[in-house]
């Protein structure tokens, strides 16, 4: 098993940049609440974006709807207008995720994401994923899963009063397919390791042929502790590292679940923002989650992302 993990990590670091579209953030209210540390999370349909293997042991079907509102309160420098190249920021995304438990086989996932950036750039992503129990194929002493996700991406650009001259020499939109791969290993009873290779294979869908957006490669750890003295609450501590375009980001987060009350509290941090979040689950059936991200550099004033999530298990 150690040799297998080493080989996968080497492949992750040597992946080639293949996907030249501006990858929209699909962090939802759960992952956004832990600072984006989510690659080793398990059995939540939202983890499929970070790691297609995350639902390989799913026992109940699940559907979720997400809404993200980006860069609230971002104001231009005094006096800037469209003639100076300034345009108002109004970015948001919606996503719908469906995870179906396939008995004794794994999990089938379907997802759709729509991203809009100030009317200038709109991205539509349709994904199909499948994950399965890797330990059924390879003799491993502990649980392990593998997953693949095929995505169709439509990347569109809309000329506006802010950019009509710019787009005279560029394409108005392109489309193509990409592939994600992921692995999830149980290292110890309380520790899991997740590997996500996002857009590791794809086609060019940028403004020009030379525009290239590389793949994103994620490595994550999840430690889980049952805290019996506090009414059976569950503490999860998460760490992620991602590498993209010769740059990396570190994520750290924690999740404190109180099953008796149906309440979950979250917090996290990465190089870009601080995160706070909370969730409520009713009857192990319906869940609602919210997270706010506060940017810690590069902007004047309080610039925030708001994230909402609603899910149903059936």
Phi and psi in degrees as GROMACS dihedral restraints (atoms count N, CA, C in turn):
[ dihedral_restraints ]
;  ai    aj    ak    al  type     phi  dphi    fc
    3     4     5     6     1   -61.9    20    10
    4     5     6     7     1   -39.4    20    10
    6     7     8     9     1   -65.4    20    10
    7     8     9    10     1   -40.1    20    10
    9    10    11    12     1   -62.9    20    10
   10    11    12    13     1   -45.3    20    10
   12    13    14    15     1   -62.7    20    10
   13    14    15    16     1   -40.1    20    10
   15    16    17    18     1   -62.3    20    10
   16    17    18    19     1   -43.9    20    10
   18    19    20    21     1   -63.9    20    10
   19    20    21    22     1   -43.2    20    10
   21    22    23    24     1   -64.0    20    10
   22    23    24    25     1   -39.4    20    10
   24    25    26    27     1   -67.3    20    10
   25    26    27    28     1   -38.0    20    10
   27    28    29    30     1   -64.6    20    10
   28    29    30    31     1   -40.5    20    10
   30    31    32    33     1   -64.6    20    10
   31    32    33    34     1   -36.9    20    10
   33    34    35    36     1   -62.8    20    10
   34    35    36    37     1   -41.3    20    10
   36    37    38    39     1   -75.2    20    10
   37    38    39    40     1   -20.6    20    10
   39    40    41    42     1  -107.7    20    10
   40    41    42    43     1    16.1    20    10
   42    43    44    45     1   -65.7    20    10
   43    44    45    46     1   153.9    20    10
   45    46    47    48     1   -99.0    20    10
   46    47    48    49     1   146.6    20    10
   48    49    50    51     1   -74.1    20    10
   49    50    51    52     1   122.5    20    10
   51    52    53    54     1  -133.6    20    10
   52    53    54    55     1   -11.3    20    10
   54    55    56    57     1  -119.3    20    10
   55    56    57    58     1    96.0    20    10
   57    58    59    60     1   -89.9    20    10
   58    59    60    61     1    48.5    20    10
   60    61    62    63     1  -117.4    20    10
   61    62    63    64     1   158.2    20    10
   63    64    65    66     1   -76.1    20    10
   64    65    66    67     1   101.1    20    10
   66    67    68    69     1   -64.6    20    10
   67    68    69    70     1   116.6    20    10
   69    70    71    72     1   -73.1    20    10
   70    71    72    73     1   147.3    20    10
   72    73    74    75     1   -69.7    20    10
   73    74    75    76     1   125.5    20    10
   75    76    77    78     1  -113.4    20    10
   76    77    78    79     1    21.0    20    10
   78    79    80    81     1   -61.7    20    10
   79    80    81    82     1   126.0    20    10
   81    82    83    84     1   -97.0    20    10
   82    83    84    85     1  -171.2    20    10
   84    85    86    87     1   -70.3    20    10
   85    86    87    88     1   -18.3    20    10
   87    88    89    90     1   -83.8    20    10
   88    89    90    91     1   -56.6    20    10
   90    91    92    93     1   -66.6    20    10
   91    92    93    94     1   -37.1    20    10
   93    94    95    96     1   -63.9    20    10
   94    95    96    97     1   -28.4    20    10
   96    97    98    99     1   -73.0    20    10
   97    98    99   100     1   -20.3    20    10
   99   100   101   102     1  -106.3    20    10
  100   101   102   103     1    23.0    20    10
  102   103   104   105     1    72.0    20    10
  103   104   105   106     1    19.8    20    10
  105   106   107   108     1    84.0    20    10
  106   107   108   109     1     4.7    20    10
  108   109   110   111     1   -83.6    20    10
  109   110   111   112     1   103.6    20    10
  111   112   113   114     1  -151.9    20    10
  112   113   114   115     1    -2.6    20    10
  114   115   116   117     1   -64.6    20    10
  115   116   117   118     1   -29.7    20    10
  117   118   119   120     1   -98.8    20    10
  118   119   120   121     1     8.3    20    10
  120   121   122   123     1   -68.4    20    10
  121   122   123   124     1   158.7    20    10
  123   124   125   126     1  -136.9    20    10
  124   125   126   127     1   143.9    20    10
  126   127   128   129     1    60.6    20    10
  127   128   129   130     1    39.2    20    10
  129   130   131   132     1  -131.1    20    10
  130   131   132   133     1   127.5    20    10
  132   133   134   135     1   -60.0    20    10
  133   134   135   136     1   -21.0    20    10
  135   136   137   138     1   -71.3    20    10
  136   137   138   139     1   -19.7    20    10
  138   139   140   141     1   -73.8    20    10
  139   140   141   142     1   -14.1    20    10
  141   142   143   144     1   -61.7    20    10
  142   143   144   145     1   -28.5    20    10
  144   145   146   147     1   -69.8    20    10
  145   146   147   148     1   -33.7    20    10
  147   148   149   150     1   -87.0    20    10
  148   149   150   151     1   -35.6    20    10
  150   151   152   153     1  -156.8    20    10
  151   152   153   154     1   104.7    20    10
  153   154   155   156     1   -59.7    20    10
  154   155   156   157     1   -14.6    20    10
  156   157   158   159     1   -86.9    20    10
  157   158   159   160     1    -3.4    20    10
  159   160   161   162     1   -64.8    20    10
  160   161   162   163     1   -17.7    20    10
  162   163   164   165     1  -113.0    20    10
  163   164   165   166     1    22.2    20    10
  165   166   167   168     1   -63.8    20    10
  166   167   168   169     1   -24.6    20    10
  168   169   170   171     1  -108.9    20    10
  169   170   171   172     1    21.0    20    10
  171   172   173   174     1   -58.5    20    10
  172   173   174   175     1   135.6    20    10
  174   175   176   177     1  -107.8    20    10
  175   176   177   178     1   -23.2    20    10
  177   178   179   180     1  -126.6    20    10
  178   179   180   181     1   142.2    20    10
  180   181   182   183     1   -64.3    20    10
  181   182   183   184     1   151.1    20    10
  183   184   185   186     1  -149.2    20    10
  184   185   186   187     1   142.3    20    10
  186   187   188   189     1  -133.0    20    10
  187   188   189   190     1   141.4    20    10
  189   190   191   192     1  -143.6    20    10
  190   191   192   193     1   151.4    20    10
  192   193   194   195     1  -124.3    20    10
  193   194   195   196     1   133.6    20    10
  195   196   197   198     1  -125.7    20    10
  196   197   198   199     1   146.1    20    10
  198   199   200   201     1  -135.1    20    10
  199   200   201   202     1   128.7    20    10
  201   202   203   204     1  -122.2    20    10
  202   203   204   205     1   132.0    20    10
  204   205   206   207     1  -119.2    20    10
  205   206   207   208     1   116.1    20    10
  207   208   209   210     1  -101.2    20    10
  208   209   210   211     1   149.7    20    10
  210   211   212   213     1    55.0    20    10
  211   212   213   214     1    47.3    20    10
  213   214   215   216     1   -68.7    20    10
  214   215   216   217     1   146.0    20    10
  216   217   218   219     1    72.2    20    10
  217   218   219   220     1    10.9    20    10
  219   220   221   222     1   -75.3    20    10
  220   221   222   223     1   119.1    20    10
  222   223   224   225     1  -114.7    20    10
  223   224   225   226     1   146.2    20    10
  225   226   227   228     1   -74.1    20    10
  226   227   228   229     1   161.6    20    10
  228   229   230   231     1   -63.1    20    10
  229   230   231   232     1   151.4    20    10
  231   232   233   234     1   -55.6    20    10
  232   233   234   235     1   128.2    20    10
  234   235   236   237     1    90.9    20    10
  235   236   237   238     1    -6.6    20    10
  237   238   239   240     1   -72.4    20    10
  238   239   240   241     1   140.0    20    10
  240   241   242   243     1  -133.4    20    10
  241   242   243   244     1  -178.5    20    10
  243   244   245   246     1   -61.7    20    10
  244   245   246   247     1   -31.9    20    10
  246   247   248   249     1   -65.2    20    10
  247   248   249   250     1   -23.7    20    10
  249   250   251   252     1   -88.2    20    10
  250   251   252   253     1     2.4    20    10
  252   253   254   255     1    91.1    20    10
  253   254   255   256     1     7.5    20    10
  255   256   257   258     1   -87.7    20    10
  256   257   258   259     1   138.4    20    10
  258   259   260   261     1  -136.7    20    10
  259   260   261   262     1   147.4    20    10
  261   262   263   264     1   -65.2    20    10
  262   263   264   265     1   142.9    20    10
  264   265   266   267     1   -93.1    20    10
  265   266   267   268     1   121.4    20    10
  267   268   269   270     1  -144.0    20    10
  268   269   270   271     1    81.9    20    10
  270   271   272   273     1  -111.0    20    10
  271   272   273   274     1   137.2    20    10
  273   274   275   276     1  -155.5    20    10
  274   275   276   277     1   164.7    20    10
  276   277   278   279     1  -147.4    20    10
  277   278   279   280     1   152.5    20    10
  279   280   281   282     1  -126.2    20    10
  280   281   282   283     1   146.8    20    10
  282   283   284   285     1  -148.0    20    10
  283   284   285   286     1   146.3    20    10
  285   286   287   288     1  -125.6    20    10
  286   287   288   289     1   125.7    20    10
  288   289   290   291     1  -125.8    20    10
  289   290   291   292     1   134.7    20    10
  291   292   293   294     1  -128.3    20    10
  292   293   294   295     1   126.1    20    10
  294   295   296   297     1  -121.3    20    10
  295   296   297   298     1   122.3    20    10
  297   298   299   300     1  -114.1    20    10
  298   299   300   301     1   123.1    20    10
  300   301   302   303     1   -76.1    20    10
  301   302   303   304     1   123.3    20    10
  303   304   305   306     1  -103.8    20    10
  304   305   306   307     1   114.3    20    10
  306   307   308   309     1   -55.7    20    10
  307   308   309   310     1   129.6    20    10
  309   310   311   312     1    55.5    20    10
  310   311   312   313     1    20.5    20    10
  312   313   314   315     1  -129.5    20    10
  313   314   315   316     1   -40.3    20    10
  315   316   317   318     1   144.4    20    10
  316   317   318   319     1  -132.5    20    10
  318   319   320   321     1  -143.9    20    10
  319   320   321   322     1   137.2    20    10
  321   322   323   324     1  -108.3    20    10
  322   323   324   325     1   128.4    20    10
  324   325   326   327     1  -121.5    20    10
  325   326   327   328     1   141.8    20    10
  327   328   329   330     1  -128.4    20    10
  328   329   330   331     1   140.8    20    10
  330   331   332   333     1  -149.5    20    10
  331   332   333   334     1   150.3    20    10
  333   334   335   336     1  -138.2    20    10
  334   335   336   337     1   132.0    20    10
  336   337   338   339     1  -130.1    20    10
  337   338   339   340     1   134.2    20    10
  339   340   341   342     1  -122.5    20    10
  340   341   342   343     1   125.3    20    10
  342   343   344   345     1  -123.5    20    10
  343   344   345   346     1   134.9    20    10
  345   346   347   348     1  -131.9    20    10
  346   347   348   349     1   129.6    20    10
  348   349   350   351     1  -118.0    20    10
  349   350   351   352     1    96.8    20    10
  351   352   353   354     1    54.0    20    10
  352   353   354   355     1    26.9    20    10
  354   355   356   357     1    74.1    20    10
  355   356   357   358     1    -1.2    20    10
  357   358   359   360     1   -89.8    20    10
  358   359   360   361     1   -41.5    20    10
  360   361   362   363     1  -132.4    20    10
  361   362   363   364     1   129.5    20    10
  363   364   365   366     1  -131.3    20    10
  364   365   366   367     1   133.2    20    10
  366   367   368   369     1  -124.2    20    10
  367   368   369   370     1   130.5    20    10
  369   370   371   372     1  -117.7    20    10
  370   371   372   373     1   129.4    20    10
  372   373   374   375     1  -127.5    20    10
  373   374   375   376     1   122.8    20    10
  375   376   377   378     1  -114.2    20    10
  376   377   378   379     1   121.8    20    10
  378   379   380   381     1  -122.6    20    10
  379   380   381   382     1   145.5    20    10
  381   382   383   384     1  -130.0    20    10
  382   383   384   385     1   124.5    20    10
  384   385   386   387     1  -131.4    20    10
  385   386   387   388     1   156.4    20    10
  387   388   389   390     1  -144.3    20    10
  388   389   390   391     1   134.7    20    10
  390   391   392   393     1  -130.6    20    10
  391   392   393   394     1   152.8    20    10
  393   394   395   396     1  -148.5    20    10
  394   395   396   397     1   167.0    20    10
  396   397   398   399     1   -78.2    20    10
  397   398   399   400     1   107.4    20    10
  399   400   401   402     1   -68.6    20    10
  400   401   402   403     1   -27.7    20    10
  402   403   404   405     1   -68.0    20    10
  403   404   405   406     1   -11.9    20    10
  405   406   407   408     1   -75.1    20    10
  406   407   408   409     1   -23.9    20    10
  408   409   410   411     1   -98.7    20    10
  409   410   411   412     1   -33.0    20    10
  411   412   413   414     1  -118.9    20    10
  412   413   414   415     1   134.8    20    10
  414   415   416   417     1   -72.5    20    10
  415   416   417   418     1   103.6    20    10
  417   418   419   420     1  -124.9    20    10
  418   419   420   421     1   143.6    20    10
  420   421   422   423     1   -75.8    20    10
  421   422   423   424     1   -20.6    20    10
  423   424   425   426     1  -128.4    20    10
  424   425   426   427     1   169.3    20    10
  426   427   428   429     1   -65.2    20    10
  427   428   429   430     1   147.3    20    10
  429   430   431   432     1  -154.9    20    10
  430   431   432   433     1   145.3    20    10
  432   433   434   435     1  -135.7    20    10
  433   434   435   436     1   156.4    20    10
  435   436   437   438     1  -134.1    20    10
  436   437   438   439     1   145.3    20    10
  438   439   440   441     1  -146.7    20    10
  439   440   441   442     1   152.6    20    10
  441   442   443   444     1  -130.8    20    10
  442   443   444   445     1   147.1    20    10
  444   445   446   447     1  -137.6    20    10
  445   446   447   448     1   125.7    20    10
  447   448   449   450     1  -104.2    20    10
  448   449   450   451     1   130.6    20    10
  450   451   452   453     1  -125.3    20    10
  451   452   453   454     1   137.6    20    10
  453   454   455   456     1  -101.6    20    10
  454   455   456   457     1   126.6    20    10
  456   457   458   459     1  -120.4    20    10
  457   458   459   460     1   127.8    20    10
  459   460   461   462     1  -113.2    20    10
  460   461   462   463     1   117.2    20    10
  462   463   464   465     1  -112.7    20    10
  463   464   465   466     1   111.6    20    10
  465   466   467   468     1  -117.1    20    10
  466   467   468   469     1   151.5    20    10
  468   469   470   471     1  -130.6    20    10
  469   470   471   472     1   134.8    20    10
  471   472   473   474     1  -117.8    20    10
  472   473   474   475     1   116.6    20    10
  474   475   476   477     1   -62.2    20    10
  475   476   477   478     1   134.8    20    10
  477   478   479   480     1  -134.4    20    10
  478   479   480   481     1  -177.9    20    10
  480   481   482   483     1   -60.7    20    10
  481   482   483   484     1   -21.1    20    10
  483   484   485   486     1   -85.6    20    10
  484   485   486   487     1   -20.2    20    10
  486   487   488   489     1  -142.4    20    10
  487   488   489   490     1    14.7    20    10
  489   490   491   492     1   -62.8    20    10
  490   491   492   493     1   -34.1    20    10
  492   493   494   495     1   -68.3    20    10
  493   494   495   496     1   -39.0    20    10
  495   496   497   498     1   -61.9    20    10
  496   497   498   499     1   -39.5    20    10
  498   499   500   501     1   -83.7    20    10
  499   500   501   502     1    -0.9    20    10
  501   502   503   504     1   -64.3    20    10
  502   503   504   505     1   -24.9    20    10
  504   505   506   507     1  -108.8    20    10
  505   506   507   508     1    11.1    20    10
  507   508   509   510     1  -124.9    20    10
  508   509   510   511     1   165.1    20    10
  510   511   512   513     1   -71.3    20    10
  511   512   513   514     1   151.6    20    10
  513   514   515   516     1   -86.9    20    10
  514   515   516   517     1   -13.0    20    10
  516   517   518   519     1   172.1    20    10
  517   518   519   520     1   152.6    20    10
  519   520   521   522     1  -143.0    20    10
  520   521   522   523     1   171.6    20    10
  522   523   524   525     1  -149.1    20    10
  523   524   525   526     1   162.9    20    10
  525   526   527   528     1  -179.2    20    10
  526   527   528   529     1  -178.7    20    10
  528   529   530   531     1  -113.9    20    10
  529   530   531   532     1   152.4    20    10
  531   532   533   534     1  -141.1    20    10
  532   533   534   535     1   166.1    20    10
  534   535   536   537     1  -130.2    20    10
  535   536   537   538     1   132.9    20    10
  537   538   539   540     1  -109.7    20    10
  538   539   540   541     1   149.7    20    10
  540   541   542   543     1  -136.4    20    10
  541   542   543   544     1   153.0    20    10
  543   544   545   546     1  -156.0    20    10
  544   545   546   547     1   158.8    20    10
  546   547   548   549     1  -139.7    20    10
  547   548   549   550     1   146.1    20    10
  549   550   551   552     1  -136.6    20    10
  550   551   552   553     1   122.9    20    10
  552   553   554   555     1  -120.6    20    10
  553   554   555   556     1   138.6    20    10
  555   556   557   558     1   -91.0    20    10
  556   557   558   559     1   107.0    20    10
  558   559   560   561     1   -78.8    20    10
  559   560   561   562     1   -46.2    20    10
  561   562   563   564     1  -138.0    20    10
  562   563   564   565     1   176.6    20    10
  564   565   566   567     1   -57.6    20    10
  565   566   567   568     1   -33.3    20    10
  567   568   569   570     1  -109.2    20    10
  568   569   570   571     1     3.1    20    10
  570   571   572   573     1  -129.0    20    10
  571   572   573   574     1   129.8    20    10
  573   574   575   576     1  -123.3    20    10
  574   575   576   577     1   149.3    20    10
  576   577   578   579     1  -120.8    20    10
  577   578   579   580     1   127.5    20    10
  579   580   581   582     1  -119.2    20    10
  580   581   582   583     1   142.0    20    10
  582   583   584   585     1  -129.0    20    10
  583   584   585   586     1   124.1    20    10
  585   586   587   588     1  -122.1    20    10
  586   587   588   589     1   124.7    20    10
  588   589   590   591     1  -111.3    20    10
  589   590   591   592     1    93.1    20    10
  591   592   593   594     1   -93.7    20    10
  592   593   594   595     1   127.7    20    10
  594   595   596   597     1    56.5    20    10
  595   596   597   598     1    41.5    20    10
  597   598   599   600     1   -74.0    20    10
  598   599   600   601     1   -22.1    20    10
  600   601   602   603     1  -134.5    20    10
  601   602   603   604     1   132.2    20    10
  603   604   605   606     1  -163.6    20    10
  604   605   606   607     1  -173.9    20    10
  606   607   608   609     1  -123.9    20    10
  607   608   609   610     1   160.6    20    10
  609   610   611   612     1   -75.5    20    10
  610   611   612   613     1   124.7    20    10
  612   613   614   615     1  -135.4    20    10
  613   614   615   616     1    39.3    20    10
  615   616   617   618     1   -98.0    20    10
  616   617   618   619     1  -178.0    20    10
  618   619   620   621     1   -65.0    20    10
  619   620   621   622     1   -39.9    20    10
  621   622   623   624     1  -134.4    20    10
  622   623   624   625     1   160.2    20    10
  624   625   626   627     1   -58.4    20    10
  625   626   627   628     1   -33.5    20    10
  627   628   629   630     1   -81.8    20    10
  628   629   630   631     1    -5.4    20    10
  630   631   632   633     1   -76.1    20    10
  631   632   633   634     1   119.5    20    10
  633   634   635   636     1  -131.3    20    10
  634   635   636   637     1   126.8    20    10
  636   637   638   639     1  -108.2    20    10
  637   638   639   640     1   117.5    20    10
  639   640   641   642     1   -72.5    20    10
  640   641   642   643     1   167.8    20    10
  642   643   644   645     1   -67.4    20    10
  643   644   645   646     1   162.8    20    10
  645   646   647   648     1  -114.9    20    10
  646   647   648   649     1   127.2    20    10
  648   649   650   651     1  -118.0    20    10
  649   650   651   652     1   124.0    20    10
  651   652   653   654     1  -121.3    20    10
  652   653   654   655     1   140.7    20    10
  654   655   656   657     1  -129.5    20    10
  655   656   657   658     1   126.2    20    10
  657   658   659   660     1  -136.8    20    10
  658   659   660   661     1   152.6    20    10
  660   661   662   663     1  -125.0    20    10
  661   662   663   664     1   143.9    20    10
  663   664   665   666     1  -132.9    20    10
  664   665   666   667     1   122.6    20    10
  666   667   668   669     1  -112.0    20    10
  667   668   669   670     1   129.3    20    10
  669   670   671   672     1  -119.3    20    10
  670   671   672   673     1   133.1    20    10
  672   673   674   675     1  -133.7    20    10
  673   674   675   676     1   125.3    20    10
  675   676   677   678     1   -84.8    20    10
  676   677   678   679     1   119.7    20    10
  678   679   680   681     1  -100.7    20    10
  679   680   681   682     1    89.5    20    10
  681   682   683   684     1   -65.7    20    10
  682   683   684   685     1   -37.7    20    10
  684   685   686   687     1   -62.9    20    10
  685   686   687   688     1   -19.0    20    10
  687   688   689   690     1  -107.0    20    10
  688   689   690   691     1    53.7    20    10
  690   691   692   693     1    65.6    20    10
  691   692   693   694     1    29.6    20    10
  693   694   695   696     1    74.3    20    10
  694   695   696   697     1    27.4    20    10
  696   697   698   699     1   -72.5    20    10
  697   698   699   700     1   161.1    20    10
  699   700   701   702     1  -122.4    20    10
  700   701   702   703     1   127.8    20    10
  702   703   704   705     1  -109.3    20    10
  703   704   705   706     1   128.1    20    10
  705   706   707   708     1  -119.9    20    10
  706   707   708   709     1   129.9    20    10
  708   709   710   711     1  -116.5    20    10
  709   710   711   712     1   129.2    20    10
  711   712   713   714     1  -126.4    20    10
  712   713   714   715     1   141.2    20    10
  714   715   716   717     1  -133.9    20    10
  715   716   717   718     1   135.6    20    10
  717   718   719   720     1  -133.9    20    10
  718   719   720   721     1   148.8    20    10
  720   721   722   723     1  -132.2    20    10
  721   722   723   724     1   128.9    20    10
  723   724   725   726     1  -123.3    20    10
  724   725   726   727     1   149.4    20    10
  726   727   728   729     1  -127.4    20    10
  727   728   729   730     1   124.7    20    10
  729   730   731   732     1  -152.5    20    10
  730   731   732   733     1   127.7    20    10
  732   733   734   735     1    53.6    20    10
  733   734   735   736     1    49.4    20    10
  735   736   737   738     1    60.0    20    10
  736   737   738   739     1    25.4    20    10
  738   739   740   741     1  -135.4    20    10
  739   740   741   742     1   154.5    20    10
  741   742   743   744     1  -134.1    20    10
  742   743   744   745     1   160.6    20    10
  744   745   746   747     1  -139.9    20    10
  745   746   747   748     1   140.2    20    10
  747   748   749   750     1  -108.6    20    10
  748   749   750   751     1   138.2    20    10
  750   751   752   753     1  -126.6    20    10
  751   752   753   754     1   139.2    20    10
  753   754   755   756     1  -139.2    20    10
  754   755   756   757     1   136.3    20    10
  756   757   758   759     1  -154.6    20    10
  757   758   759   760     1   168.3    20    10
  759   760   761   762     1  -142.6    20    10
  760   761   762   763     1   148.9    20    10
  762   763   764   765     1  -135.2    20    10
  763   764   765   766     1   125.2    20    10
  765   766   767   768     1  -114.6    20    10
  766   767   768   769     1   110.4    20    10
  768   769   770   771     1  -103.5    20    10
  769   770   771   772     1   132.2    20    10
  771   772   773   774     1  -114.5    20    10
  772   773   774   775     1    88.0    20    10
  774   775   776   777     1   -58.3    20    10
  775   776   777   778     1   -37.2    20    10
  777   778   779   780     1   -62.7    20    10
  778   779   780   781     1   -35.5    20    10
  780   781   782   783     1   -93.3    20    10
  781   782   783   784     1   -11.0    20    10
  783   784   785   786     1    72.3    20    10
  784   785   786   787     1    19.7    20    10
  786   787   788   789     1  -112.1    20    10
  787   788   789   790     1   141.4    20    10
  789   790   791   792     1  -131.9    20    10
  790   791   792   793     1   131.9    20    10
  792   793   794   795     1  -112.7    20    10
  793   794   795   796     1   141.9    20    10
  795   796   797   798     1  -136.4    20    10
  796   797   798   799     1   151.6    20    10
  798   799   800   801     1  -153.9    20    10
  799   800   801   802     1   156.9    20    10
  801   802   803   804     1  -171.7    20    10
  802   803   804   805     1   173.9    20    10
  804   805   806   807     1  -155.7    20    10
  805   806   807   808     1   149.6    20    10
  807   808   809   810     1  -144.6    20    10
  808   809   810   811     1  -168.2    20    10
  810   811   812   813     1   -66.5    20    10
  811   812   813   814     1   -16.0    20    10
  813   814   815   816     1  -109.6    20    10
  814   815   816   817     1   -33.2    20    10
  816   817   818   819     1  -152.6    20    10
  817   818   819   820     1   161.2    20    10
  819   820   821   822     1   -97.6    20    10
  820   821   822   823     1   147.3    20    10
  822   823   824   825     1  -130.8    20    10
  823   824   825   826     1   141.9    20    10
  825   826   827   828     1  -135.3    20    10
  826   827   828   829     1   142.7    20    10
  828   829   830   831     1  -157.3    20    10
  829   830   831   832     1   164.0    20    10
  831   832   833   834     1  -152.3    20    10
  832   833   834   835     1   153.9    20    10
  834   835   836   837     1  -141.7    20    10
  835   836   837   838     1   155.5    20    10
  837   838   839   840     1  -135.2    20    10
  838   839   840   841     1   132.1    20    10
  840   841   842   843     1  -118.9    20    10
  841   842   843   844     1   128.6    20    10
  843   844   845   846     1  -106.3    20    10
  844   845   846   847     1   117.1    20    10
  846   847   848   849     1    60.0    20    10
  847   848   849   850     1    30.0    20    10
  849   850   851   852     1    53.2    20    10
  850   851   852   853     1    32.6    20    10
  852   853   854   855     1  -132.2    20    10
  853   854   855   856     1   -52.5    20    10
  855   856   857   858     1  -116.4    20    10
  856   857   858   859     1   136.9    20    10
  858   859   860   861     1  -131.6    20    10
  859   860   861   862     1   145.5    20    10
  861   862   863   864     1  -130.2    20    10
  862   863   864   865     1   136.2    20    10
  864   865   866   867     1  -138.0    20    10
  865   866   867   868     1   147.9    20    10
  867   868   869   870     1  -141.2    20    10
  868   869   870   871     1   144.4    20    10
  870   871   872   873     1  -145.1    20    10
  871   872   873   874     1   148.5    20    10
  873   874   875   876     1  -126.4    20    10
  874   875   876   877     1   136.2    20    10
  876   877   878   879     1  -115.9    20    10
  877   878   879   880     1   128.8    20    10
  879   880   881   882     1  -110.0    20    10
  880   881   882   883     1   116.8    20    10
  882   883   884   885     1   -72.3    20    10
  883   884   885   886     1   136.1    20    10
  885   886   887   888     1  -108.2    20    10
  886   887   888   889     1     8.5    20    10
  888   889   890   891     1  -167.5    20    10
  889   890   891   892     1   150.8    20    10
  891   892   893   894     1    91.3    20    10
  892   893   894   895     1    -8.9    20    10
  894   895   896   897     1  -130.3    20    10
  895   896   897   898     1   155.9    20    10
  897   898   899   900     1   -94.5    20    10
  898   899   900   901     1   137.9    20    10
  900   901   902   903     1    80.4    20    10
  901   902   903   904     1  -171.2    20    10
  903   904   905   906     1   -93.0    20    10
  904   905   906   907     1   104.4    20    10
  906   907   908   909     1  -103.3    20    10
  907   908   909   910     1   126.5    20    10
  909   910   911   912     1  -128.0    20    10
  910   911   912   913     1   150.2    20    10
  912   913   914   915     1  -108.8    20    10
  913   914   915   916     1   138.5    20    10
  915   916   917   918     1  -116.1    20    10
  916   917   918   919     1   135.6    20    10
  918   919   920   921     1  -132.4    20    10
  919   920   921   922     1   131.3    20    10
  921   922   923   924     1  -124.6    20    10
  922   923   924   925     1   144.9    20    10
  924   925   926   927     1  -145.3    20    10
  925   926   927   928     1   136.1    20    10
  927   928   929   930     1  -132.0    20    10
  928   929   930   931     1   133.4    20    10
  930   931   932   933     1  -137.4    20    10
  931   932   933   934     1   154.7    20    10
  933   934   935   936     1  -134.8    20    10
  934   935   936   937     1   133.2    20    10
  936   937   938   939     1  -105.3    20    10
  937   938   939   940     1   140.9    20    10
